[in-house]
Amino acid sequence: MATFTAHYLSPNANTARANGLFDFDSDNRLGSKALEKDARLAMLERFGNDSLPWTIDKIVRKKKKSQADGQVMFDFRNVDPAPKRKKKKGWW
């Protein structure tokens, strides 16, 4: 099961405008109607009746974190600086 992030918007005429992101899980492929349906159902479960007029703008696959525990990892390896470029000799 993959995790996706969906972006939602409320209509412009709505007095209480809403926009934001939410995460949901689905087995469907990116760009399929079944995935859009799963996103809509997840939005309705999470936000309730207030989310009925909202539309889902885009859905993207959520990237997996490289660190499982959320820790920051420092890299103390010695890195050689980039070699200096030589000037090109022109014909002038």
Backbone as JSON, one array per atom type, in Angstrom:
{
  "sequence": "MATFTAHYLSPNANTARANGLFDFDSDNRLGSKALEKDARLAMLERFGNDSLPWTIDKIVRKKKKSQADGQVMFDFRNVDPAPKRKKKKGWW",
  "N": [[0.85, -1.17, 0.0], [0.64, 2.17, -0.9], [1.52, 5.5, 0.1], [-0.09, 8.57, -0.37], [-0.25, 12.1, -1.1], [-2.68, 14.56, -1.01], [-3.95, 17.57, -2.39], [-6.27, 20.0, -1.49], [-8.97, 22.3, -2.27], [-11.29, 24.91, -1.47], [-14.37, 26.21, -2.88], [-14.21, 29.4, -4.61], [-16.26, 31.19, -4.0], [-17.01, 30.57, -1.47], [-17.41, 31.52, 1.91], [-15.85, 30.76, 4.09], [-12.93, 30.01, 3.33], [-10.93, 27.25, 2.41], [-7.92, 25.48, 2.2], [-5.43, 23.02, 1.69], [-3.37, 20.2, 2.67], [-3.48, 16.62, 2.8], [-2.7, 13.3, 3.9], [-3.06, 10.0, 2.63], [-3.68, 6.46, 2.3], [-3.45, 4.09, -0.34], [-4.09, 1.45, -2.69], [-4.2, 1.84, -5.36], [-3.18, 3.01, -8.68], [-1.24, 5.94, -9.51], [-2.92, 8.69, -10.86], [-5.21, 7.36, -11.6], [-8.8, 6.88, -11.72], [-9.81, 5.51, -9.59], [-8.0, 6.05, -7.58], [-8.48, 8.78, -7.21], [-11.05, 8.59, -6.21], [-10.56, 7.22, -3.8], [-9.09, 9.21, -2.52], [-11.01, 11.22, -2.25], [-12.85, 9.94, -0.56], [-11.22, 9.59, 1.72], [-10.82, 12.26, 2.38], [-13.44, 13.06, 3.02], [-13.9, 11.4, 5.25], [-12.02, 12.4, 7.02], [-12.53, 15.22, 7.27], [-15.26, 15.55, 7.32], [-18.69, 16.71, 6.82], [-18.19, 19.33, 6.12], [-16.4, 19.31, 4.07], [-17.69, 18.72, 1.69], [-18.18, 20.56, -0.58], [-15.59, 20.96, -1.42], [-12.76, 20.64, -3.67], [-10.41, 18.34, -5.07], [-7.27, 19.16, -5.97], [-4.66, 18.19, -6.83], [-2.85, 15.09, -6.76], [-0.15, 13.51, -5.33], [2.56, 11.16, -5.09], [3.77, 10.28, -1.94], [7.0, 10.89, -0.77], [9.36, 8.59, 0.49], [11.02, 8.71, 3.61], [14.53, 8.92, 4.15], [15.73, 8.27, 6.53], [14.68, 6.15, 9.05], [14.0, 6.72, 11.69], [13.77, 9.44, 11.81], [15.94, 10.95, 12.51], [18.57, 13.36, 12.14], [21.26, 13.09, 9.92], [24.67, 13.56, 9.88], [27.38, 14.25, 7.68], [30.65, 13.63, 7.79], [32.74, 13.11, 6.11], [35.83, 13.54, 4.34], [35.87, 15.73, 1.72], [37.0, 16.37, -1.47], [37.68, 19.53, -2.88], [36.06, 20.98, -5.77], [37.71, 20.68, -8.92], [39.68, 23.39, -10.24], [38.69, 25.35, -12.99], [40.24, 25.61, -16.15], [41.24, 28.42, -18.04], [39.94, 29.09, -21.21], [41.8, 29.29, -24.17], [41.56, 31.7, -26.51], [41.11, 32.56, -29.98], [41.67, 35.17, -30.48]],
  "CA": [[0.0, 0.0, 0.0], [1.43, 3.38, -1.02], [0.99, 6.7, 0.72], [-0.22, 9.68, -1.29], [-0.6, 13.39, -0.53], [-3.67, 15.23, -1.85], [-4.14, 19.0, -2.13], [-7.68, 20.32, -1.68], [-9.36, 23.71, -2.3], [-12.72, 25.18, -1.39], [-14.78, 27.13, -3.95], [-13.87, 30.81, -4.36], [-17.41, 31.89, -3.47], [-17.22, 30.14, -0.1], [-16.95, 32.53, 2.87], [-14.78, 30.16, 4.89], [-12.07, 29.33, 2.37], [-10.06, 26.22, 2.97], [-7.01, 24.76, 1.31], [-4.42, 22.32, 2.47], [-2.89, 18.88, 2.26], [-3.69, 15.5, 3.7], [-2.11, 12.05, 3.44], [-3.93, 8.83, 2.68], [-3.1, 5.24, 1.75], [-4.25, 3.47, -1.38], [-3.43, 0.44, -3.52], [-4.4, 2.18, -6.77], [-2.1, 3.7, -9.38], [-1.29, 7.39, -9.6], [-3.62, 9.15, -12.05], [-6.41, 6.58, -11.88], [-10.03, 7.37, -11.11], [-9.97, 4.81, -8.3], [-7.19, 6.79, -6.6], [-9.22, 10.0, -6.91], [-12.18, 8.2, -5.36], [-9.99, 6.96, -2.47], [-8.71, 10.51, -1.93], [-12.25, 11.89, -1.88], [-13.39, 9.27, 0.63], [-10.36, 9.91, 2.86], [-11.1, 13.65, 2.75], [-14.74, 13.1, 3.69], [-13.75, 10.78, 6.57], [-11.2, 13.24, 7.89], [-13.05, 16.57, 7.5], [-16.7, 15.5, 7.51], [-19.6, 17.36, 5.89], [-17.65, 20.62, 5.67], [-15.56, 19.12, 2.88], [-18.48, 18.34, 0.52], [-17.96, 21.38, -1.78], [-14.16, 21.09, -1.75], [-12.26, 19.84, -4.78], [-9.03, 17.88, -4.92], [-6.48, 19.72, -7.08], [-3.66, 17.25, -7.33], [-2.45, 13.99, -5.9], [1.23, 13.09, -5.6], [3.05, 10.08, -4.24], [4.59, 10.8, -0.85], [8.34, 10.33, -0.78], [9.76, 7.93, 1.72], [12.16, 9.32, 4.29], [15.71, 8.05, 4.11], [15.97, 7.84, 7.91], [13.47, 5.56, 9.6], [13.66, 7.29, 12.99], [13.65, 10.89, 11.72], [17.15, 11.6, 12.99], [19.4, 14.03, 11.15], [22.53, 12.42, 9.8], [25.74, 14.43, 9.42], [28.38, 13.59, 6.87], [31.93, 14.22, 8.13], [33.79, 12.62, 5.23], [36.62, 14.56, 3.66], [35.45, 15.87, 0.34], [37.91, 17.22, -2.21], [36.99, 20.61, -3.59], [35.96, 20.79, -7.21], [38.91, 21.18, -9.59], [39.51, 24.71, -10.84], [38.59, 25.32, -14.44], [41.28, 26.32, -16.87], [40.71, 29.38, -18.98], [40.06, 28.72, -22.61], [42.6, 30.2, -24.98], [40.8, 32.05, -27.71], [41.84, 32.85, -31.19], [41.87, 36.62, -30.6]],
  "C": [[0.9, 1.24, 0.0], [0.73, 4.54, -0.33], [1.02, 7.84, -0.28], [-0.55, 10.95, -0.51], [-1.54, 14.08, -1.5], [-3.79, 16.68, -1.42], [-5.59, 19.34, -2.44], [-7.89, 21.83, -1.62], [-10.86, 23.82, -2.11], [-13.09, 26.12, -2.54], [-14.45, 28.58, -3.59], [-15.02, 31.58, -3.73], [-17.68, 31.55, -2.0], [-16.65, 31.18, 0.86], [-15.81, 32.01, 3.73], [-13.9, 29.35, 3.94], [-11.16, 28.34, 3.08], [-9.17, 25.68, 1.86], [-5.95, 24.12, 2.17], [-4.07, 20.97, 1.88], [-3.32, 17.83, 3.27], [-3.1, 14.25, 3.07], [-3.14, 10.93, 3.56], [-3.22, 7.66, 2.02], [-4.04, 4.65, 0.71], [-3.42, 2.44, -2.13], [-3.48, 0.79, -5.0], [-3.24, 2.98, -7.34], [-2.33, 5.2, -9.4], [-1.95, 7.79, -10.91], [-4.88, 8.38, -12.37], [-7.63, 7.19, -11.18], [-10.27, 6.73, -9.74], [-9.17, 5.52, -7.21], [-7.88, 8.09, -6.22], [-10.41, 9.71, -5.99], [-11.69, 7.92, -3.94], [-9.63, 8.26, -1.76], [-9.96, 11.24, -1.45], [-12.85, 11.26, -0.62], [-12.55, 9.56, 1.87], [-10.6, 11.34, 3.33], [-12.42, 13.76, 3.5], [-14.67, 12.48, 5.08], [-13.02, 11.71, 7.52], [-11.87, 14.56, 8.24], [-14.57, 16.63, 7.62], [-17.49, 16.26, 6.45], [-19.09, 18.71, 5.39], [-16.89, 20.49, 4.36], [-16.36, 18.75, 1.63], [-18.24, 19.24, -0.7], [-16.49, 21.49, -2.21], [-13.8, 20.21, -2.93], [-10.8, 19.46, -4.51], [-8.28, 18.31, -6.18], [-5.52, 18.7, -7.67], [-3.34, 16.21, -6.28], [-1.05, 13.58, -6.31], [1.61, 11.97, -4.64], [3.96, 10.68, -3.18], [5.94, 10.1, -0.86], [8.65, 9.69, 0.56], [10.98, 8.63, 2.31], [13.33, 8.35, 4.27], [16.04, 7.52, 5.51], [14.66, 7.35, 8.52], [13.04, 6.25, 10.9], [13.55, 8.81, 12.96], [14.87, 11.64, 12.2], [17.89, 12.27, 11.84], [20.75, 13.34, 11.12], [23.55, 13.39, 9.21], [26.77, 13.62, 8.67], [29.71, 14.29, 7.1], [33.07, 13.69, 7.26], [34.55, 13.79, 4.62], [36.22, 14.57, 2.19], [36.43, 16.82, -0.34], [37.13, 18.33, -2.89], [36.99, 20.35, -5.09], [37.22, 21.34, -7.88], [38.64, 22.53, -10.24], [39.52, 24.57, -12.36], [39.74, 26.11, -15.05], [40.62, 27.27, -17.86], [40.94, 28.87, -20.4], [40.91, 29.76, -23.34], [41.84, 30.45, -26.27], [41.69, 32.33, -28.89], [42.15, 34.34, -31.35], [43.1, 37.11, -29.98]]
}
